[in-house]
Amino acid sequence: MKKESVEITEPVDLCLKNGRLNPLALGWSRKPLIKVNLRGHFFRKKKWNYWAVFNKNCLFSATISNIDYLGIVFCYFLDFHTKEFVEETVITPFGRGCNLPDGVDETVVFDSKRMKVSFTRYSGKTIIEAQFTSSEKKDIKAQIEVLHGNSESLNVIVPWSWNRFQYTSKQFCLSAQGEVFLSDKRYKLDLKETFATLDFGRGVWKYSTFWNWASFAVRLNDGLELGANLGAGWTDNTGTNENAILINGKLTKILSDVIFQYDKHDLMKPWHIYSKDSDDVDLEFQPFYHRIAKTNALLLSSKVDQMIGTFKGFVRDDNKKIYIVRDAIGWAEQHRARW
């Protein structure tokens, strides 16, 4: 595919009537203007809504996904201080119970005997609710309110070919509040220090895939809220990327690809993440927790190494103004999948 850095400013269909990628959808936007209309592509369609909510004390995440032949729903929680970690996954055949709508701002619900998860969208906010008992017999319950406000977001079409492509909407550095219960312990999520990230994905994927993804959010000393979304691997040689920063809800698109430099034999060592063809991003990421998630289910093989930690360094906005980052909570990961 040729180089594409066009900013989309009007609504456009993702697909043509025959299910192929619509050439008019190539590019990126500050709002979720892409109208998802996936059709055909038997067993190749992938859909997910991934939420992560975090502050200086903990991280809670919930995902509802449908990869055509399986539904995968999972939640996890990490206490940063004690390193207590709980994760539970439910897999359903042929995506049963994982009905994912086309719109970013639509409600998603999964309800089974083992786990209940819902992302309920109201005007300007999302209510995240989850309840389950882990295999270690720990009861988890979360109720979180995410405020979208007028924040811009990163919306990108990644084209591998006219028949293999992904629409991703990354909504990050969103304010959130609520609470998470881990058995009898309550974690309060204060609005002044809690952030949320949505990874909304709809597309038609290649069978074998690799990606890096990094994201963080922080409130700077002067009160500015700064967030970043950075990726590599899966976007290589497509003419686009998923790199951007947000400053008080205003998006700066990073046109340069980003390099993830890290020791693949020791992921707990510091990572260096920087823009390849510009001086827009230069960050050091120091992990303090290594989450490993593996799935092996016939057609599906997946391994995620998600490192949770802190970022320091700098980023630049559209006007080349430098923002110094210190102790920003977030994650960096590597993911290999055959699906």
N, C-alpha and C positions, 0 to 999 in steps of 0.2 A: 504494500500500500504506500502511496506517496505521502510526503510530509503534510500534515494537517494541523494548523493552529488557529483555525477559524473560530471566532466567538459566535455562538448561536444566540440570537436575541428574540426569536419567535418560535412558538410551538411547532414541532415537527414529528412525524411518525418515525419510529425506530426502523420498521420494516416496510418493504414493498408488499404488494398483495401476494406475491409468490413466496414470501417468507425470507427473501434475501435482504441484506442490509440496505437501507435507503441511503444513497450517496449524500442526500441533503442533510442527513443526521450527523455526518462526520464533523467533529469539532468538540467544543466544550462550552459550557454556559455557567452563569452565576446563580441560576435558578433551575429547578427541575422541569425544563421545558420539553424534554423528550417524552413522547407518548408511546408507551410500551405496547406493542401489538404483535408479540411473538406468535408464530404459528408454524406447524409442521416440525421438522427436525426431530423426529422420533428418538427419544432417549438421550438427546444431546442438550436439551434446555436445562439451565440452572437458574434457580431463583433463591434469594435469601434476604432476610432482614436481620442484621447483626447490630446489637446495641451494647455499648460499654459505658459504664458510669463509674467515675472515680474521683477521689480527693486524696489528701495527703495520708490518709489512714487505710484505705481499702479500695478494692475494685470489684464491681459486680457486672457480669455480662450475661446476656440471654440472646439466643439465636433461634429463629425458625427458618428452615430451609427445605427446598424441594428440588431434587436433582433428577426429576422425571421418573426414575425407577425406585427411588427411596426418598422418604422424608426423614430429615435429621434435625432434632431439636435438642439443644443443650444449654445448660446454665453453669456458671462457675463463679466462685467468690474467693477472694484472697484478702487476708488480714496482713497488711504490710509489716506490722510490728512483730507479731507472733509467727508469721509465715504459715498460719493455718490456712489450708486450701481445701475446697470442696468443689467437685465437679460431677455432674450427672448428665447422661445422654440417653435419649429415646429415639429409636429407629423404627420407622413404619414402612411396610412394603408399598411400592408405587405411590409414595407421597401421601398416603392416607392421613387425613386430618391436617395436612399442611397446605392449606389453600392460601396461596399468596397472590394478592391482587396486583394489578399493573401499576397503580399509582403510589408514589412515595408517601403521600399524605392520607393513605387509607388504613383502616384498622385491620390487624392480623391477630388471629386467635388460634391457639392450640390447646385442646382439652382432652387429657387421657387420665387413666387411673393413676399413672405414675407421675405425671407432671402436668401442671397448668401454667401456660404462659400467654400473655396478651400484651399487644401494643395498641392501645386505643387512642386514636387521633381525634382531638377536639380542635377548635379554632385556636391556632397558635401554640398548641402544646400536645405532648404525647404522654399518656399514662402507661408506664411499664409495670406490669404485675406478674409475679412468678411465685409458684409454690410447689415444693417437692420434698421428698425425703431421700437423702443420699444413701449409697450402699453402705456407708458407715453408720447409718441410722441417725443422721443429723437432719433436723428439720430446717429447711430454708424457706423464708418468706420475704419477698421484696415488694415494696410499693413506692414508685418513684415518679415524680412529675418532671418532665423535660420542657423547658420553655424555648420555643423556636424564635420568638421575636421577629425582627426584620433581618436576621442574619443571612448573608449570602452563603452559598454552598458550592461545592465543586462537582460538576456533572460532566462526565466524559464518555465518549464512545471509543472503545478500544477495538480496532479492526484487524483481525488476523487474515481474514479473507471476506468475500461477500457472503459466505455461508457460515463463518465462524466469527463471532463478535460479542462484545460485552458492553452493556450500559451500566455504569457505576455512578451512584450519587453518594458522595461523602459529605455528611452534615456533621460538622465537628466544632468544638469549642462552644457548645451550647450549655447554658446554665441549667442546673438540675437541683432537685431537693427531694427528700423523702427519708426512707429508712429501710434497713435490711436486718432481718433477724436470723441469727445462726443459733439454733436451739434456743436457749434462754438468754443469749447475749444480743443486745440491740446496738446497731450502728446507725447513728444519726448522720444524714447527709445534708449538710447546711448549704443553703443557696449561695452563700458568699464564697465558698471554696470548692464546690462540686461541679464537675463538667461531665458532659455526655457526648458520645460519638455514635452516629448511625452510619453503617455501611449497607447501602441498599444496592443489590445486584440483580440484574436480569439479562440473560444472554444465552448464546449458543456456543458451547465451549469445545475446544480440542480435547482429545482423550487424556493427553499427558501435559501437565502444566507445572510451572515453578514460579513462585513470586516472593519478593520481599515487600513488606509493608511496615511503615512507621507512622506513628501519630502521637501528638502530645497537645496539652493545653496548659496554660499558666496565666496567672494574673501578675503583671509586672509591678514594680515598686510604685510607678506613677499611676497605677490603677487600670492601665490598658490590659485588655484580655487578648492574648496571643495564642494561636493554635497553628498546627501544621499537619498536612497529610502528604506523605512521600512514599513512592513506590518504584519498583524496578523488577526486571525479570520478565514478567508476563506482558509488559508493554514494549519490550525491546523490539526494534525494527518495525514498529507499527506506525511511526510518524506522530505518535501522541504519547502522553504520560498522565499520571494522576498526581502531579506535584503542585502544591499551592500552600499559601499561608493565609491566615485570617487575622486581621487586626481590628478589634472592636466591631466584628461582623462584616468587615469589608474585605473582599477576596483579592489577593494578588496571585495570578497564575504564574507558576515557574515554568517557563518554556523549555529550559534545559532538562535533560535526563539527570537522574541522581544516581550516584555510586554508593553502594552499601559495601563497606570494607570491614571484614570481621574474620575472626579465627573460626573456621568451620569445625575445628576439633575441640574448641573450648569457647562456647558461646557466652560464657560469663565474663570473658575479657571485654574491655571497652570496644565499641563499634565506632567507626568513623563514617559519617553520612554527609555527602557533600555534592553540590551541583557540578556536573561534568564540564559544561561549556560556559559557565558563568561564575560569578562570585556571590550568588544569591543565597546559598545555603552552605554552612559549614558547622557541623554539629558533632559532638562526642556523646555517645549514649553509653551509660554505665548500668548494666542489668543488676538487679538484686533478687530476681526470682525467675526460674526457668519452668515454664509450663509446657508439658509435652502432651499432645493429643493425637492418638492414633486410631484409625478406623480401617478395618479390613472386612469387607462384606462382598464377596464374589466379584462383581464388576468394579467395586470401589476400593481403592487403596489410598490412604491419605495420612500424612504426618505433618503436624504443625509444631514448630519450636517457637513459642511465643515468649519473648524475653520482656519482662516488666521491669522498669527502672526509671532513671532520670536522664534528662538531656541538658547539655550546656553548649554554648557556642553563640552563633549569630545567624540571623536571616535578614534579608532586605526586602523592602516593599517596592511597588511600582516606581516610586520616586527615588529609589536607591538609598532610602533612609535605613540605617542599621538599627536592629533591635537585638540587644544582648539577652540571651537566654541562660537562666541559672536554675537548677533544681526543678525542672519542669517534669511532672509525672507523665508517663506515657509508655509505649511499647514499641518494640521492633521485632519482626518475625521473619522466619523462612518457612515456606510451605511447599511441599511436593505432593502432587495428587495425580492419580490415574483414575478418571471418573467419567 
